[in-house]
Amino acid sequence: MRVGIAGAGGIVPDFLNAAGYIPEMEIVAICGTERSKDKLNQLATRYQIERIYTNYQFMLNDAEVEVIYVAVPNHLHYEFAKLALQNKKHVIMEKPFASCYEEAVELTKLAKDNQLYLFEAISNQYFPNYEKVKDLLPELGDIKIVEMNYSQYSRRYDAFKAGEILPVFNPKMSGGALMDINVYNIHFILGLFGEPVKVQYFANLEKGVDTSGILLLMYPSFQCAAIGAKDCKAPLCINIQGDKGYIHSNSPANTFSDFIHGSNSGGETKYNLHNSRERLYDELKAFTDMYQKKDYEKNCKQLKHSLQVMAILDEARRQAGIEVQTANITKL
């Protein structure tokens, strides 16, 4: 497949490094703004990308580009993905999927109506360690408590406190701890247990945005606490506790680099099954396999999961009084 990249931010080199290990994925174009042209040239030289664009529509008109990787700021995901789908391009979308549930629904409908692949690049869903946890869940017995803490003090928080509102702390640009960091916890939990019956979000708000918060996901027989923070830090953890055993990790939900499976009666086994140093490799390999095998049913299953996560993000923000930004939705 031939891929064009929309964006030149910090995630793009990670994407390119991972794509370099996937022979079927060829990066043929990259698009950014005029002010990012120096960075585009550097990326093109380093990764041998043939064509540079500073006009997105020009890249969409490129007949060689089959797939668009959307790596622009959160609030632009919907607009860039929609244009790509309207131009009959498949889409790999960076998280979060969109700014609101309604946008995600429209993009999903547009993709399905045109039999196009629309794939949210959420790393933890495809890690070998994560797949192993799925296998081990029955050995934990009845699940009682799930606790996830992804707290990472942001180097932009000091600027935010000083009055400089950068995108990651701008609610009008779909920023905040929930959308930027706690979203990984939500994906992790829903990928294992499905939709909760109820959610509650307790956020620390500054200037209308959640700089940190605790999200409760309630299931019929157990409770989950998902903590995400950009204004403070603490030791990271993932704990899944059952009446027969537990899963424990000190890594964040976006890398999930290793974990311990323990029995309540004693004994522990450590796992680290990652087969690549590149964090994005497994998600891109999953998309490539899906695309090459024409497994559209699997893509639709993944889209259902992404919509469930998006609905939780909307509800949590509404509970906290955070403005949910929406684009001008076009009724299809």
C-alpha positions as CSV (number, residue, x, y, z in Angstrom):
1,M,0.0,0.0,0.0
2,R,1.1,3.5,-0.7
3,V,0.7,6.0,2.1
4,G,0.5,9.8,2.4
5,I,1.1,11.5,5.7
6,A,-1.0,14.5,6.8
7,G,1.0,16.3,9.5
8,A,4.6,16.8,10.7
9,G,4.2,16.7,14.5
10,G,6.1,14.6,17.0
11,I,4.2,11.4,16.3
12,V,5.2,11.3,12.6
13,P,8.8,10.1,13.1
14,D,7.5,7.3,15.4
15,F,5.1,6.3,12.6
16,L,7.8,6.4,10.0
17,N,10.2,4.3,12.1
18,A,7.5,1.7,12.6
19,A,6.5,1.7,9.0
20,G,10.1,1.0,8.0
21,Y,9.7,-2.5,9.4
22,I,6.6,-3.2,7.3
23,P,7.6,-4.0,3.7
24,E,4.1,-3.7,2.4
25,M,3.8,-0.1,3.5
26,E,5.4,2.5,1.3
27,I,5.4,6.1,2.3
28,V,5.2,8.1,-0.9
29,A,4.1,11.6,0.3
30,I,3.9,14.0,3.2
31,C,1.8,17.1,3.7
32,G,2.1,20.0,6.1
33,T,1.8,23.7,6.3
34,E,4.1,26.3,4.7
35,R,5.7,27.1,8.1
36,S,6.6,23.4,8.6
37,K,8.3,23.1,5.2
38,D,11.8,22.8,6.7
39,K,10.6,19.9,8.9
40,L,8.9,18.3,5.9
41,N,12.1,18.5,3.9
42,Q,14.1,17.0,6.8
43,L,11.6,14.1,7.2
44,A,11.5,13.5,3.4
45,T,15.3,13.4,3.3
46,R,15.7,11.1,6.3
47,Y,13.0,8.7,5.3
48,Q,13.3,8.9,1.5
49,I,9.8,10.3,0.9
50,E,9.4,11.2,-2.7
51,R,6.8,14.0,-2.6
52,I,6.2,17.0,-0.3
53,Y,2.9,18.9,-0.3
54,T,1.8,22.0,1.5
55,N,-1.7,21.8,0.1
56,Y,-3.7,18.8,1.5
57,Q,-6.1,18.6,-1.5
58,F,-3.1,18.3,-3.8
59,M,-1.9,15.2,-1.9
60,L,-5.5,13.8,-2.0
61,N,-5.4,14.3,-5.8
62,D,-2.2,12.2,-6.0
63,A,-3.4,9.0,-7.7
64,E,-0.5,7.0,-6.2
65,V,-1.6,7.7,-2.6
66,E,-4.0,5.0,-1.4
67,V,-4.0,5.5,2.3
68,I,-3.8,8.7,4.4
69,Y,-2.3,8.7,7.9
70,V,-4.0,11.6,9.7
71,A,-1.5,13.0,12.3
72,V,-2.8,16.6,12.7
73,P,-4.0,18.1,16.0
74,N,-7.0,16.5,17.6
75,H,-9.6,19.0,16.5
76,L,-8.7,18.6,12.9
77,H,-9.0,14.8,12.7
78,Y,-12.6,14.9,11.5
79,E,-12.0,17.4,8.7
80,F,-8.9,15.7,7.4
81,A,-10.3,12.2,7.6
82,K,-13.6,13.3,5.9
83,L,-11.8,14.9,3.0
84,A,-9.7,11.8,2.6
85,L,-12.7,9.5,2.6
86,Q,-14.5,11.8,0.1
87,N,-11.5,11.4,-2.1
88,K,-11.8,7.6,-1.9
89,K,-8.7,7.2,0.3
90,H,-8.4,4.8,3.2
91,V,-7.6,6.4,6.5
92,I,-5.3,5.6,9.5
93,M,-6.4,8.0,12.2
94,E,-4.3,9.0,15.2
95,K,-6.1,9.0,18.5
96,P,-8.5,10.4,19.6
97,F,-10.8,9.2,16.8
98,A,-12.6,12.6,16.5
99,S,-13.7,15.6,18.7
100,C,-17.1,14.1,19.5
101,Y,-19.2,11.0,18.9
102,E,-21.3,12.6,16.2
103,E,-18.2,13.3,14.1
104,A,-17.1,9.7,14.6
105,V,-20.5,8.3,13.5
106,E,-20.4,10.4,10.3
107,L,-16.9,9.3,9.4
108,T,-17.8,5.7,10.1
109,K,-20.9,5.9,7.9
110,L,-18.9,7.6,5.1
111,A,-16.2,4.9,5.2
112,K,-18.7,2.0,5.2
113,D,-20.8,3.5,2.4
114,N,-17.7,3.6,0.2
115,Q,-16.2,0.3,1.5
116,L,-13.1,2.2,2.7
117,Y,-10.9,1.3,5.6
118,L,-11.0,3.7,8.6
119,F,-8.6,2.6,11.3
120,E,-8.0,4.3,14.7
121,A,-4.2,3.9,15.5
122,I,-4.5,3.0,19.1
123,S,-1.4,1.1,20.0
124,N,-2.4,-1.0,23.0
125,Q,-5.1,-2.9,21.2
126,Y,-2.6,-4.8,19.1
127,F,0.3,-5.4,21.5
128,P,1.3,-9.1,22.1
129,N,1.3,-8.4,25.8
130,Y,-2.3,-7.2,25.6
131,E,-3.4,-10.3,23.6
132,K,-1.8,-12.4,26.4
133,V,-3.8,-10.6,29.0
134,K,-6.9,-11.5,27.2
135,D,-5.8,-15.1,27.3
136,L,-5.1,-14.9,31.0
137,L,-8.3,-13.2,32.2
138,P,-10.2,-16.4,32.9
139,E,-7.4,-17.4,35.3
140,L,-8.1,-14.3,37.4
141,G,-11.5,-15.6,38.4
142,D,-14.2,-13.0,38.9
143,I,-12.9,-9.5,38.3
144,K,-13.3,-7.2,41.2
145,I,-11.3,-4.1,40.6
146,V,-9.4,-2.5,37.7
147,E,-7.1,0.4,38.4
148,M,-5.1,2.3,35.8
149,N,-2.9,5.4,36.4
150,Y,-1.3,7.2,33.5
151,S,0.0,10.4,35.0
152,Q,2.6,12.3,33.1
153,Y,3.6,15.8,34.0
154,S,3.4,17.8,30.8
155,R,6.3,20.2,29.9
156,R,3.6,22.5,28.5
157,Y,1.8,22.7,31.8
158,D,4.0,25.5,33.2
159,A,3.4,27.6,30.0
160,F,-0.4,26.9,30.5
161,K,-0.3,28.2,34.0
162,A,1.6,31.3,32.8
163,G,-1.2,32.0,30.3
164,E,0.0,30.4,27.1
165,I,-2.7,28.1,25.9
166,L,-1.2,25.3,23.8
167,P,-3.4,22.8,21.9
168,V,-3.0,20.0,24.4
169,F,-4.6,22.3,27.1
170,N,-7.1,24.0,24.8
171,P,-10.7,22.7,25.2
172,K,-11.6,24.3,21.9
173,M,-9.0,22.1,20.2
174,S,-10.2,18.9,21.9
175,G,-7.4,19.1,24.4
176,G,-7.2,18.0,28.1
177,A,-6.1,15.0,30.1
178,L,-9.0,12.8,29.1
179,M,-8.6,13.2,25.3
180,D,-4.8,13.2,25.3
181,I,-3.8,10.6,27.9
182,N,-6.7,8.9,29.7
183,V,-8.1,7.8,26.3
184,Y,-5.4,5.1,26.3
185,N,-6.8,3.7,29.6
186,I,-10.3,3.7,28.2
187,H,-9.3,1.8,25.1
188,F,-7.4,-0.7,27.3
189,I,-10.4,-1.3,29.6
190,L,-13.0,-1.5,26.8
191,G,-10.9,-3.8,24.7
192,L,-10.9,-6.3,27.6
193,F,-14.4,-5.9,29.1
194,G,-16.6,-4.1,26.6
195,E,-18.9,-1.2,27.3
196,P,-19.5,-0.2,30.9
197,V,-23.1,0.3,32.2
198,K,-22.2,3.7,33.7
199,V,-19.4,6.3,33.7
200,Q,-18.6,9.1,36.0
201,Y,-15.8,11.7,35.5
202,F,-14.3,13.7,38.3
203,A,-12.0,16.3,36.7
204,N,-9.6,18.9,38.0
205,L,-10.5,21.9,35.8
206,E,-8.4,24.9,35.0
207,K,-9.5,27.5,32.5
208,G,-12.2,25.2,31.2
209,V,-10.1,22.2,30.6
210,D,-9.3,19.0,32.5
211,T,-5.7,19.0,33.5
212,S,-6.2,15.7,35.3
213,G,-9.1,13.5,36.4
214,I,-10.5,10.2,37.6
215,L,-12.9,8.3,35.3
216,L,-15.0,5.6,36.9
217,L,-16.2,2.8,34.5
218,M,-18.9,0.7,36.2
219,Y,-19.6,-2.9,35.2
220,P,-22.3,-5.2,36.6
221,S,-19.9,-7.0,38.9
222,F,-16.8,-4.8,39.2
223,Q,-15.5,-1.3,39.1
224,C,-12.7,0.4,37.1
225,A,-10.8,3.6,38.0
226,A,-8.9,5.2,35.1
227,I,-6.6,8.1,36.2
228,G,-5.1,10.5,33.7
229,A,-3.0,13.5,34.6
230,K,-0.9,16.1,32.8
231,D,-0.5,18.5,35.8
232,C,1.2,16.0,38.2
233,K,2.9,12.7,38.1
234,A,3.1,9.4,40.1
235,P,4.3,5.9,39.6
236,L,2.4,4.4,36.7
237,C,0.3,1.3,37.2
238,I,-2.1,-1.1,35.6
239,N,-3.8,-3.5,38.0
240,I,-6.5,-6.0,37.2
241,Q,-7.7,-7.8,40.3
242,G,-9.8,-11.0,40.5
243,D,-10.7,-13.4,43.2
244,K,-8.2,-15.9,41.9
245,G,-5.3,-13.8,40.6
246,Y,-4.2,-10.5,39.3
247,I,-2.3,-8.6,36.5
248,H,0.1,-5.9,37.4
249,S,2.3,-3.6,35.3
250,N,4.3,-0.4,36.0
251,S,4.1,0.7,32.4
252,P,1.6,3.2,30.9
253,A,-1.4,2.0,28.8
254,N,0.1,3.4,25.6
255,T,3.2,1.1,25.8
256,F,2.3,-1.7,28.1
257,S,5.8,-3.0,27.9
258,D,5.6,-5.8,30.4
259,F,3.4,-7.2,33.1
260,I,3.1,-9.8,35.9
261,H,0.5,-12.4,36.2
262,G,0.1,-13.5,39.8
263,S,-2.0,-16.0,41.7
264,N,-3.8,-15.1,44.9
265,S,-2.5,-18.4,46.4
266,G,1.1,-17.4,45.5
267,G,3.5,-17.4,42.6
268,E,4.1,-14.9,39.8
269,T,5.0,-15.0,36.1
270,K,6.5,-12.1,34.3
271,Y,5.7,-11.5,30.6
272,N,7.3,-9.3,28.0
273,L,6.1,-10.5,24.6
274,H,6.7,-7.3,22.5
275,N,8.5,-8.2,19.3
276,S,9.5,-4.7,18.2
277,R,11.2,-1.7,19.7
278,E,8.8,0.5,17.8
279,R,5.7,1.3,19.8
280,L,3.5,1.8,16.7
281,Y,4.7,-1.3,14.9
282,D,1.9,-3.7,16.1
283,E,-1.0,-1.4,15.2
284,L,0.4,-0.7,11.7
285,K,1.1,-4.4,11.2
286,A,-2.5,-5.1,12.2
287,F,-3.8,-2.5,9.7
288,T,-1.6,-3.8,6.9
289,D,-2.7,-7.4,7.5
290,M,-6.4,-6.3,7.5
291,Y,-5.9,-4.3,4.4
292,Q,-3.9,-6.9,2.5
293,K,-6.4,-9.7,3.4
294,K,-9.4,-7.5,2.6
295,D,-10.7,-8.3,6.1
296,Y,-13.3,-5.5,6.2
297,E,-15.4,-7.2,8.9
298,K,-12.4,-6.8,11.3
299,N,-12.2,-3.2,10.5
300,C,-15.9,-2.7,11.2
301,K,-15.4,-4.5,14.6
302,Q,-12.6,-2.1,15.4
303,L,-14.7,0.9,14.4
304,K,-17.5,-0.2,16.8
305,H,-14.9,-0.2,19.6
306,S,-13.7,3.3,18.6
307,L,-17.3,4.6,18.7
308,Q,-17.9,3.1,22.2
309,V,-14.7,4.9,23.4
310,M,-15.9,8.2,21.7
311,A,-19.3,8.0,23.4
312,I,-17.5,7.7,26.8
313,L,-15.3,10.7,26.1
314,D,-18.3,12.8,25.3
315,E,-20.3,11.7,28.3
316,A,-17.3,12.3,30.7
317,R,-16.6,15.8,29.3
318,R,-20.3,16.8,29.6
319,Q,-20.4,15.6,33.2
320,A,-17.3,17.7,34.0
321,G,-18.7,20.8,32.3
322,I,-16.1,20.7,29.5
323,E,-17.2,22.1,26.2
324,V,-17.4,19.3,23.6
325,Q,-16.3,20.8,20.3
326,T,-18.0,19.7,17.1
327,A,-17.4,20.4,13.5
328,N,-20.2,21.4,11.0
329,I,-21.7,17.9,10.6
330,T,-22.9,17.2,7.1
331,K,-25.9,15.0,7.0
332,L,-25.1,12.1,4.6
